[in-house]
Amino acid sequence: MVNWAARMRHIVFRPNRLRRLRSLLRYYKAQRQNARAATEMENGNSSPSCRPSYLILDPGAVCNLRCPFCATGSGTGTLNREMLLPEAFRQIVQHLPMDSLFEVSLFNWGEPLLNPHITNYIEYFVQRGIRVVVHTNFSARDYDELFLENLIRSGLTHLIASVDGATQANYEKYRVGGNIQRVHENLALLAQTRNRLRSETPQITYKMLLNRYNQGEVDQARYIAHDLGVDFLLQEQFWVPPEAREEWIADSVRNAERKSATVDKATTSSAPVKTECFQLWNTLVVNANGDVLPCCLACTNESVVGNLVREPFEAIWNNNKMVYLRKYALDATLPPPDFPNCCAHCSFRYCTYNATPN
């Protein structure tokens, strides 16, 4: 008698095995590419031969929350606030260096789950053996099992929910407009649905940005995450404008900074420090309308260096703007670019190989 159940299992899981193999091959290739990118950056090569291992593709710079230090939430960003539509997605992926990509972050300056096509975009990359990560506030609505099933079946690698605290009072200090109970319920249902489907993915993480308001809730938040059946991640460092640091920076971070300030800078200034500037060598950042940005911190239209809807990757990666911005990130003596940019005023400039410029 033919064992049809065994045959069906073989048919069902073969695509998963193929995707895992593709992902593994991409991983090893990405390791080589990143090492090459680091070497080219250290050598000051502003027209690198390396190609990006990482893609940040924003499904839309639109959000349901009003987080005070987010360019979208605060209204300080000027990027086009539109959703990534299927036609634009099709044109963008046609111009991507697909062979070099290892991981895609489908988020940047907005809430990715607001885009109704998000699961289709995830599936497109996953089918090609590319990891996909999504950061979400998970508070836009109460997600039902059908949506969560589609999200899981899309092959999403990792979902990270920003849940900054354990109580509504402290959570909403930063996640303005968010509902922590809704987030907890969405996380619980996602974990339950993943278990019901017996899926290995996505990894689910409860991420807490530490600040002075929620610093007393770390253990409670960690317990809640465990109870929900998800991982817990405490992120102690996040960007705060200088004028708000006294109010927002957690005590533990403040104490660590004081200790660090006592270290003799002369003994550390030449040490390489990995920062967002490395994205100029190993990451491609794209807005929903195809605009290419130099890094994930860029949040204004003046930062645009090209457009993947209209131009192929090769025409942008080493164009005049990208070449000069790489030089500018490494050389403290270089004059500011003579074209509109965000790098001239970036607080992270020089911190990779010129940590303490004169």
Salt bridges, closest charged atoms under 4 A:
GLU87 OE2 - ARG90 NH2 2.43
ASP99 OD2 - LYS29 NZ 3.93
ASP99 OD1 - ARG51 NH2 3.33
GLU103 OE1 - ARG131 NE 2.90
ASP142 OD1 - ARG182 NE 3.09
GLU145 OE1 - ARG196 NH2 2.94
GLU149 OE1 - ARG153 NH2 3.94
GLU149 OE2 - ARG196 NH2 2.65
ASP164 OD2 - ARG175 NE 2.62
GLU200 OE1 - ARG20 NH2 3.47
ASP219 OD1 - ARG222 NH1 3.26
GLU246 OE2 - ARG212 NH1 3.98
GLU246 OE1 - ARG254 NH1 3.53
ASP251 OD1 - ARG212 NE 3.50
GLU257 OE2 - ARG245 NH2 2.63
GLU314 OE2 - ARG51 NH1 3.75
